[in-house]
Amino acid sequence: MTDDACCGDGVQPGDEHPVRPPWWRDPALLPSAAAGVLLAVALGLDRAGHGTPALVLHGCALLAGASTFVPGAGRRLVRGRLGVGLLMTIAATGAVLLGHVAEAAALAFLFSLAETLEDRAMDRATEGLRALLRLIPDRVRLSRLGGDVVVPAAEVRELDVLVVGAGERVATDGVVVAGRSSIDTSAVTGESVPVEVGPGDAVPAGAVNGSATLQIEATADGRDSSLTQIVALVEQAHARKGERARLADRIARPLVPAVLVVAALVAVVGSLLGDPTTWVERALVVLVAASPCALAIAVPVTVISAIGSASTSGVVIRSGEAFERLGTVRTVAVDKTGTLTRNQPQVVEVRTAPGVERDRVLRLAAAVEGTSTHPLAAALLAAAPGVLGATDVVEEAGLGVRGTVDGSRVRVGHVRWIAPGGLADAADALAGAGMTVVVVEVDSRVEGVVGIRDELRPEAAKMVRMLRESGTDVVMLTGDNTRTARAIAARAGITDVRAEQLPRDKAAAVEALDAGRPTAMVGDGINDAPALATATVGIAMGATGSAAAVEAADVAFTGTDLRLIPGALLHARRGRALMTANIGLALAIIVVLFPLALLGVVGLAGVVLVHEVAEVVVILNGLRAARRPRARTP
């Protein structure tokens, strides 16, 4: 482990990774183990009065331990980079020159052991990502005209038809084209309940098929599935440090040269005023006492552990900075359509102008909505008896869609964009029944209003209750009309409702909320993108969200269970607390040991022991962040 790195080598999608062996069979621990055994035997010989053999074994222990960090410290020094390994190298060399070979061997053993444990901690922290990649099977059965063929998963291409038998994993994202079964997506999305799927239903990579064979048309190449994208995003998060990571770096980076200068001053000034040997030895102790060993790893191991474990529960956090900001959130603003609701809207009722047929209204609406990604568009398309062709289609975010159908100018959208005119009473009645009202206008004449209802997600009320119990306020932001929004909000238990919001209104509302308390925005559509980017943390419901929403967000959920939200917040708060505790412990060690070393109260062996024990404590404390975020109530 490099002493100035924050994490190990990146986990690249598609790469093969060896399984981390148990600690007693890990070859990386051999030098430290050898140094420890040699040191123990040497101490025994020394106490028995065999000074020369003990000295030889102390030297061997020193070489074994130093081999793990001295070469790396030298390479970094050549590149002009100072690190903790350099301080330990200088301290061990100085101790040997002063005749304290046993102390130098103890320093080398303990520091090499701490470095090796840190490497294992980082490997453990990234194992969640490796586990995600292992969800993709090595080989896949494809349906061809001449029969089924088996190919490596990496060779799967978009539009290939996968044959997935009972109990087999899906190699890449796709859509069921034949067969009916249930799929288990718990390893990908964190949702424990199997989902029934049939023709037309989307299936994510890594899902486990149930009891019947499915034919699935691939919608992504084998190397470009949602799983590989999750791994890539989390790898980016490892590279981007948060506020506390940067704080630890800002302290540790100048501390190394400062420690060297202080140690040199202690040696020089002390030698001029007293015994040179005593003060040079004391300078070496000061060198080790002020070394930021634990501080260098106080944050990285925590961040990597937390982000990696979150990704295995369907919560993809895009950076360490986003993870830390997520831990500060005290208000959650939630979009309604597609987020609080099931995202399965259905046309419930259609009211038309005199002389206008119901089917005509639905056909015209579906024509201009044909290319829209908005959930309401899917409802109109599903209800239309047939879809006409539309040209010059333009989507007005948060308002509706306009286009030309058979030479007629058609607008379909919200009542605040298109006044319902003579159908105002009908629109009010539909809204009062908890429906979203869509107005259909043809050549400046309102021909109909469509009532669409999207049922509340069954876990929405529980999510709101869980957030409030954790001290988090909940606000609904929606572009829907006030009456419909309040009807849905009441069922979810939300009292603060901001309705009829355009995208810029949502962004302004989030900015105002954020000025009072750190705010997370949860959304899934194009019209949510500005608010997601404005919030302290933007959270996209990734399984159904638009590309614009996912791109603007800091956190994406691969599943749709709203209980992931309070679980993710608690996870981030806990991780933030662990990071703070680690930094505090690392700084406290330096503050306490420095004066004790300067006054000669603590010797080299004692300082080394305290530092390395503190480093192990920091590592173990950071690994506690790997506990998965809770997505369910007890």
C-alpha positions in Angstrom: 0.0 0.0 0.0 1.5 3.4 -0.9 1.6 5.6 2.0 0.2 8.6 0.1 -2.5 6.8 -1.8 -6.1 6.8 -0.8 -7.1 3.6 -2.3 -5.8 0.6 -4.3 -6.0 -0.1 -8.0 -9.3 0.5 -9.6 -11.8 -2.3 -10.2 -12.4 -2.1 -13.9 -15.6 -3.5 -15.4 -14.9 -6.7 -17.1 -11.6 -7.4 -15.4 -10.9 -10.6 -13.5 -10.0 -10.3 -9.8 -8.5 -12.9 -7.6 -10.4 -13.8 -4.4 -8.8 -12.4 -1.3 -7.3 -15.3 0.6 -7.7 -15.8 4.3 -5.2 -13.8 6.4 -3.3 -16.9 7.4 -2.7 -17.8 3.7 -2.1 -14.3 2.4 1.4 -14.1 0.9 1.4 -10.3 1.4 1.5 -11.0 5.2 4.6 -13.2 5.0 7.3 -10.5 5.4 5.5 -9.0 8.4 4.9 -12.4 9.9 8.6 -13.3 9.4 9.6 -10.1 11.0 7.4 -10.7 13.9 8.6 -14.3 14.5 12.3 -13.2 14.1 11.7 -10.3 16.5 10.1 -12.5 19.2 12.9 -15.1 19.0 15.5 -12.4 19.1 13.9 -10.9 22.2 14.0 -14.3 23.8 17.6 -14.8 23.0 18.5 -11.4 24.3 16.9 -12.0 27.6 18.7 -15.4 27.8 22.0 -13.5 27.4 22.8 -14.6 23.8 23.5 -11.1 22.6 25.2 -11.8 19.2 22.5 -14.3 17.9 19.8 -11.9 19.1 21.5 -9.0 17.2 21.6 -11.0 14.0 17.9 -12.0 14.3 17.0 -8.4 15.1 18.8 -7.4 11.9 16.9 -10.1 9.9 13.6 -8.9 11.4 14.5 -5.4 10.4 15.2 -6.3 6.8 12.0 -8.4 6.5 9.8 -5.6 7.8 11.6 -2.8 6.0 11.3 -4.7 2.6 7.6 -3.8 2.6 8.0 -0.1 2.7 11.6 1.1 2.2 11.7 0.4 -1.6 8.4 2.3 -2.2 9.6 5.2 0.0 12.8 5.5 -2.1 10.9 5.4 -5.4 8.5 8.2 -4.2 11.4 10.3 -3.0 13.1 10.1 -6.4 9.8 11.4 -7.8 9.9 14.2 -5.3 7.1 12.9 -3.1 7.4 12.6 0.6 5.3 10.1 2.6 5.0 8.4 6.0 7.2 5.5 4.7 10.1 8.0 4.3 9.7 9.1 8.0 9.8 5.5 9.1 12.8 4.7 6.9 14.7 7.7 8.4 13.7 6.7 11.9 14.8 3.0 11.5 18.1 4.0 9.9 18.8 6.5 12.6 18.0 4.0 15.3 20.4 1.5 13.8 23.2 4.1 13.6 22.7 4.9 17.3 22.9 1.2 18.1 19.2 0.6 18.7 18.7 -2.3 16.3 15.9 -3.9 18.4 13.9 -0.7 18.4 14.4 -0.3 14.6 13.3 -3.9 14.1 10.1 -3.3 16.2 9.4 -0.2 14.2 9.8 -2.0 10.9 7.6 -5.0 12.0 4.7 -2.9 13.3 4.7 -0.4 10.4 4.9 -3.2 7.8 2.0 -5.1 9.6 -0.1 -2.0 9.7 0.5 -1.3 6.0 -0.4 -4.9 5.1 -3.6 -4.7 7.1 -4.4 -1.5 5.3 -4.0 -3.2 2.0 -6.4 -6.0 3.1 -8.8 -3.4 4.4 -8.9 -1.7 1.0 -9.3 -5.1 -0.8 -12.2 -5.9 1.5 -13.8 -2.5 0.9 -13.7 -3.1 -2.9 -15.0 -6.7 -2.7 -18.6 -5.4 -3.1 -17.7 -4.2 -6.6 -16.0 -7.5 -7.5 -19.1 -9.3 -6.2 -21.3 -7.2 -8.5 -19.1 -8.2 -11.5 -19.3 -11.8 -10.5 -23.1 -11.6 -10.9 -22.5 -11.7 -14.6 -22.2 -15.3 -15.8 -19.2 -16.3 -17.8 -21.1 -17.9 -20.6 -24.5 -17.2 -22.2 -26.9 -19.2 -24.3 -28.2 -17.3 -27.3 -31.0 -18.2 -29.6 -30.0 -18.5 -33.3 -31.8 -19.6 -36.4 -29.8 -22.8 -36.4 -30.4 -23.5 -32.8 -29.1 -22.3 -29.4 -25.4 -21.5 -29.1 -23.2 -20.8 -26.1 -20.9 -17.8 -26.2 -18.8 -15.8 -23.6 -20.9 -13.1 -21.9 -18.6 -10.4 -23.2 -19.6 -11.3 -26.8 -23.3 -10.6 -26.3 -24.4 -7.7 -28.5 -27.6 -5.5 -28.4 -30.6 -7.3 -30.0 -29.2 -10.7 -29.3 -31.8 -13.1 -27.8 -30.7 -14.7 -24.6 -32.1 -18.0 -23.4 -32.2 -17.9 -19.6 -33.1 -21.2 -17.9 -34.5 -21.6 -14.4 -32.1 -20.4 -11.7 -29.7 -18.8 -14.2 -28.5 -15.3 -14.1 -29.2 -12.7 -16.8 -25.9 -11.6 -18.5 -27.0 -8.2 -19.6 -30.0 -5.8 -19.6 -32.8 -6.8 -21.7 -36.6 -7.1 -22.4 -38.5 -10.4 -22.2 -39.7 -11.5 -25.6 -41.0 -15.0 -24.7 -41.9 -16.8 -21.5 -43.2 -15.9 -18.1 -41.4 -16.2 -14.8 -40.3 -14.4 -11.7 -36.9 -12.8 -11.3 -34.9 -12.1 -8.1 -33.2 -8.7 -8.4 -32.1 -8.5 -4.7 -28.4 -8.6 -5.4 -28.8 -5.7 -7.9 -31.5 -3.5 -6.6 -31.8 -4.4 -3.0 -35.5 -5.4 -3.5 -36.1 -8.8 -1.7 -39.5 -9.6 -3.3 -39.3 -11.5 -6.6 -40.9 -9.7 -9.5 -43.2 -11.4 -12.1 -42.1 -10.7 -15.7 -43.5 -11.5 -19.1 -43.2 -10.3 -22.7 -42.3 -6.6 -22.8 -41.0 -6.4 -19.2 -37.4 -5.1 -18.6 -34.9 -7.3 -16.8 -31.6 -6.0 -15.4 -28.2 -7.7 -15.7 -27.5 -9.9 -12.7 -31.1 -10.8 -12.0 -31.8 -14.5 -11.2 -34.5 -16.2 -13.2 -37.2 -18.2 -11.4 -38.8 -21.5 -12.4 -39.5 -21.0 -16.1 -37.2 -20.4 -19.1 -37.2 -16.9 -20.6 -36.1 -15.5 -23.9 -34.7 -12.0 -23.4 -33.7 -9.5 -26.1 -30.5 -7.7 -25.0 -30.8 -3.9 -24.8 -27.1 -3.5 -24.0 -23.8 -5.2 -24.9 -22.3 -7.7 -22.5 -19.6 -5.2 -21.5 -22.0 -2.2 -21.2 -24.8 -3.4 -18.9 -26.2 -1.6 -15.9 -23.9 -3.6 -13.6 -20.7 -2.6 -15.4 -21.9 1.0 -15.3 -22.6 0.8 -11.6 -19.0 -0.5 -11.0 -17.6 2.3 -13.2 -19.6 4.9 -11.3 -18.4 3.6 -7.9 -14.8 3.5 -9.2 -15.1 7.2 -10.1 -16.4 7.8 -6.6 -13.2 6.2 -5.2 -11.2 8.7 -7.2 -13.1 11.8 -6.1 -12.6 12.6 -2.5 -15.0 14.2 -0.1 -14.7 17.1 2.3 -13.2 15.1 5.1 -10.9 13.2 2.7 -9.6 16.5 1.4 -9.3 17.7 5.0 -7.2 14.7 6.0 -5.0 15.2 2.9 -4.5 18.9 3.6 -3.3 18.1 7.1 -1.2 15.1 6.1 0.6 16.5 3.0 2.4 19.4 4.7 2.8 17.5 7.9 5.4 15.1 6.5 8.0 17.8 5.6 7.1 19.8 8.7 7.9 16.7 10.8 11.2 16.4 9.1 12.1 20.0 9.8 11.0 19.8 13.5 13.0 16.6 14.0 16.1 18.2 12.4 15.7 21.3 14.6 15.4 19.1 17.7 18.5 17.2 16.8 20.6 20.3 15.9 19.4 22.6 18.7 19.5 19.8 21.3 23.0 18.8 20.3 24.2 22.4 20.7 22.7 22.5 24.2 23.4 19.0 25.5 24.3 15.5 24.7 24.1 15.0 20.9 23.4 11.3 21.1 20.4 11.9 23.4 18.9 14.6 21.3 19.4 12.8 18.0 17.7 9.8 19.5 14.9 12.1 20.8 14.6 13.7 17.3 14.0 10.2 15.9 11.3 9.6 18.5 9.7 13.0 17.6 9.9 12.0 13.9 7.8 8.9 14.5 5.5 10.5 17.1 4.3 13.3 14.7 4.0 10.9 11.7 0.4 11.1 10.2 0.2 7.3 9.8 -3.4 6.9 10.9 -4.5 10.2 9.4 -3.4 9.1 5.9 -6.0 6.3 6.0 -8.6 7.8 8.4 -11.0 8.7 5.6 -10.2 6.6 2.5 -10.9 3.2 4.0 -14.2 4.5 5.4 -15.4 6.0 2.2 -14.5 3.0 0.0 -16.1 0.6 2.5 -19.3 2.7 2.7 -19.7 3.4 -1.0 -18.9 -0.2 -2.0 -21.4 -1.7 0.4 -24.1 0.8 -0.7 -23.6 -0.3 -4.3 -24.4 -3.9 -3.4 -27.8 -2.7 -2.0 -28.9 -0.8 -5.0 -27.5 2.6 -3.9 -24.9 4.0 -6.3 -23.1 7.0 -4.8 -21.0 8.8 -7.5 -18.3 10.4 -5.3 -16.9 10.6 -1.8 -18.0 14.2 -1.7 -21.6 13.1 -2.5 -21.4 10.5 0.2 -20.4 13.1 2.8 -23.1 15.6 1.7 -25.7 12.8 1.8 -24.8 12.4 5.5 -25.8 16.1 6.2 -29.2 15.9 4.6 -32.1 16.9 6.9 -34.8 17.6 4.3 -35.9 15.4 1.4 -37.9 16.9 -1.5 -39.7 14.2 -3.5 -41.1 14.3 -7.0 -44.6 12.8 -7.3 -45.0 11.2 -10.7 -42.8 8.1 -11.1 -41.2 8.6 -7.7 -43.9 8.5 -5.0 -46.2 6.8 -7.5 -45.9 3.4 -9.1 -44.9 4.9 -12.5 -47.7 2.8 -14.1 -50.3 5.5 -14.9 -53.5 4.5 -16.6 -56.1 6.5 -18.4 -59.1 6.4 -16.2 -61.6 8.7 -17.9 -61.8 10.9 -21.0 -64.2 13.9 -21.3 -64.6 15.4 -24.8 -66.0 18.5 -26.4 -69.4 18.2 -28.2 -69.1 16.2 -31.4 -65.6 14.9 -30.7 -65.1 11.1 -30.3 -63.1 9.7 -27.4 -60.9 7.6 -29.7 -59.9 10.7 -31.7 -58.7 12.5 -28.6 -56.6 9.5 -27.5 -55.2 9.0 -31.0 -54.1 12.6 -31.3 -52.6 12.7 -27.8 -50.7 9.5 -28.4 -49.4 10.7 -31.7 -47.5 13.7 -30.3 -46.5 11.8 -27.1 -45.1 8.9 -29.0 -41.4 9.8 -28.4 -41.8 11.3 -24.9 -40.2 9.5 -21.9 -42.7 11.0 -19.4 -44.8 8.3 -17.6 -48.0 9.9 -18.6 -47.1 9.5 -22.3 -47.0 5.7 -21.7 -50.5 5.8 -20.3 -51.8 7.7 -23.4 -50.0 5.3 -25.8 -51.4 2.3 -24.0 -55.0 3.6 -24.1 -55.0 4.8 -27.8 -56.8 2.5 -30.2 -54.1 3.3 -32.8 -51.2 5.6 -33.1 -51.0 8.3 -35.9 -47.8 9.8 -37.2 -46.6 13.2 -35.8 -44.0 15.6 -37.1 -42.3 18.7 -35.7 -42.7 17.3 -32.2 -41.3 19.5 -29.4 -41.4 18.6 -25.7 -41.9 21.5 -23.3 -40.4 20.3 -20.0 -42.9 20.4 -17.2 -45.7 21.6 -19.5 -46.4 19.1 -22.3 -45.8 18.3 -26.0 -46.7 19.9 -29.3 -46.5 18.7 -32.8 -48.3 18.3 -36.2 -50.7 15.4 -36.9 -52.3 15.1 -40.4 -51.8 18.9 -40.9 -53.3 19.9 -37.6 -51.4 21.6 -34.8 -51.8 19.5 -31.7 -50.9 20.4 -28.1 -51.1 18.0 -25.2 -50.3 19.1 -21.7 -51.0 20.5 -18.3 -54.0 22.7 -17.6 -51.7 25.7 -16.7 -50.2 25.5 -20.2 -53.5 24.8 -22.1 -56.6 26.3 -20.6 -59.4 23.7 -20.6 -62.0 26.3 -21.7 -65.4 24.8 -22.0 -64.2 21.6 -20.3 -63.0 23.4 -17.2 -65.7 21.9 -15.0 -64.8 18.4 -16.3 -61.1 19.0 -15.6 -61.9 20.1 -12.1 -64.0 17.0 -11.4 -61.2 14.7 -12.6 -58.6 16.5 -10.5 -60.9 16.4 -7.5 -61.0 12.6 -7.9 -57.2 12.5 -7.6 -56.4 12.2 -11.3 -53.8 14.1 -13.3 -55.5 16.0 -16.0 -54.1 16.3 -19.5 -55.7 18.7 -22.0 -55.8 17.9 -25.7 -55.9 20.9 -28.0 -56.3 20.8 -31.8 -55.8 23.9 -33.9 -56.3 26.1 -30.8 -59.6 24.3 -29.9 -59.8 22.1 -26.8 -61.2 18.8 -27.9 -60.9 16.8 -24.7 -59.4 16.3 -21.2 -58.0 13.0 -20.1 -57.9 11.9 -16.5 -54.8 9.7 -15.7 -54.2 8.1 -12.3 -50.9 6.8 -11.1 -51.3 4.9 -7.8 -49.1 5.6 -4.8 -46.3 3.2 -4.2 -47.3 0.9 -1.3 -44.1 1.7 0.6 -44.4 5.5 0.2 -46.1 6.2 3.5 -43.6 4.0 5.3 -40.7 5.8 3.7 -42.2 9.2 4.9 -42.6 7.8 8.4 -39.1 6.4 8.5 -37.6 9.8 7.4 -39.6 11.7 10.0 -38.5 9.3 12.7 -34.9 10.0 11.7 -35.4 13.8 12.1 -35.8 14.4 8.3 -38.5 16.7 6.8 -40.3 15.6 3.6 -41.6 17.9 0.9 -43.5 17.0 -2.3 -42.5 19.0 -5.4 -44.7 18.2 -8.5 -45.8 19.8 -11.7 -49.3 18.3 -11.2 -52.3 20.5 -10.1 -52.7 21.3 -6.5 -55.8 19.2 -5.9 -54.3 16.0 -7.3 -51.0 16.6 -5.6 -52.7 17.2 -2.2 -54.8 14.0 -2.6 -51.7 11.9 -3.2 -49.6 13.7 -0.5 -52.3 13.1 2.1 -52.2 9.3 1.5 -48.4 9.4 1.8 -48.5 11.4 5.0 -46.8 14.5 3.5 -48.1 17.9 4.6 -45.7 20.2 2.8 -46.8 20.2 -0.9 -45.5 22.5 -3.7 -47.7 21.8 -6.7 -47.8 23.2 -10.3 -44.1 23.5 -10.4 -42.2 24.1 -13.6 -38.6 22.8 -13.7 -37.3 26.2 -12.8 -39.8 26.4 -9.9 -38.6 23.1 -8.6 -35.0 24.2 -8.7 -35.9 27.5 -6.9 -37.9 25.6 -4.3 -34.9 23.2 -3.6 -32.6 26.2 -3.5 -34.8 27.9 -0.9 -35.0 24.7 1.2 -31.3 24.1 0.9 -30.6 27.6 2.4 -32.3 26.5 5.6 -31.2 22.8 5.9 -29.2 20.5 3.6 -31.7 19.1 1.1 -31.8 16.0 -1.1 -34.0 16.1 -4.2 -35.5 12.7 -5.3 -36.7 12.6 -8.9 -36.7 10.6 -12.1 -37.7 12.8 -15.1 -36.2 15.4 -17.4 -38.1 18.1 -15.5 -36.4 17.1 -12.3 -32.9 17.5 -13.6 -32.5 21.2 -12.6 -33.7 20.5 -9.1 -31.4 17.5 -8.8 -28.4 19.5 -9.8 -29.4 22.4 -7.4 -29.9 20.2 -4.3 -27.2 19.4 -1.7 -27.6 15.9 -3.0 -29.6 14.8 -6.1 -31.0 11.3 -5.9 -32.3 9.7 -9.2 -34.6 6.7 -9.2 -32.2 5.1 -11.7 -34.3 2.0 -12.7 -36.9 4.2 -14.3 -35.3 7.6 -14.5 -34.4 9.5 -17.6 -30.8 9.9 -18.7 -30.9 13.6 -17.9 -32.1 12.9 -14.3 -29.4 10.2 -13.7 -26.7 12.4 -15.1 -27.7 15.4 -12.9 -27.9 13.3 -9.7 -25.2 12.5 -7.2 -26.8 9.3 -6.1 -28.8 6.8 -8.2 -31.0 3.9 -7.0 -31.0 0.9 -9.3 -34.3 -0.2 -7.7 -37.5 1.5 -7.0 -38.2 0.8 -3.3 -38.5 4.1 -1.6 -37.3 2.7 1.7 -33.8 2.8 0.2 -34.0 6.6 0.8 -34.0 6.6 4.6 -31.6 3.6 4.6 -29.1 5.5 2.4 -29.4 8.6 4.6 -28.7 6.6 7.8 -25.8 4.8 6.1 -24.2 8.1 5.1 -24.7 9.7 8.5 -23.1 6.7 10.1 -20.2 6.8 7.7 -19.7 10.5 8.2 -19.6 10.0 12.0 -17.0 7.2 11.6 -14.8 9.5 9.4 -15.0 12.3 12.0 -14.0 9.8 14.7 -11.1 8.5 12.7 -9.7 12.0 12.0 -10.1 13.0 15.6 -8.3 9.9 16.9 -5.5 10.3 14.4 -4.9 14.0 15.4 -5.2 13.2 19.1 -2.5 10.6 18.8 -0.1 13.2 17.3 -1.1 15.9 19.7 -0.5 13.7 22.8 2.6 11.9 21.6 4.5 14.9 20.2 5.2 16.6 23.6 5.8 13.3 25.4 8.4 12.4 22.7 10.0 15.8 22.9 10.3 15.6 26.7 11.7 12.1 26.5 8.8 10.6 28.4 8.1 8.0 25.7 10.8 6.1 23.8 10.9 4.9 20.2 9.4 1.5 20.9 6.5 3.0 22.8 5.7 5.6 20.2 5.8 3.1 17.4 3.5 0.7 19.3 0.9 3.5 20.0 0.9 4.7 16.4 0.5 1.3 14.8 -2.2 0.2 17.3 -4.0 3.5 16.4 -3.7 2.7 12.7 -5.2 -0.7 13.2 -8.1 0.8 15.2 -8.7 3.4 12.5 -8.8 0.6 9.8 -11.2 -1.5 11.8 -13.4 1.5 12.6 -13.5 2.4 8.9 -14.5 -1.1 7.9 -17.6 -0.7 10.1 -18.9 1.6 7.4 -19.3 -1.5 5.1 -22.5 -2.5 6.9 -25.2 -2.2 4.3 -27.8 0.6 4.4 -31.1 -0.6 5.8 -33.8 -0.5 3.2 -36.5 -2.1 5.3 -38.1 -1.3 8.6 -37.6 -3.9 11.4 
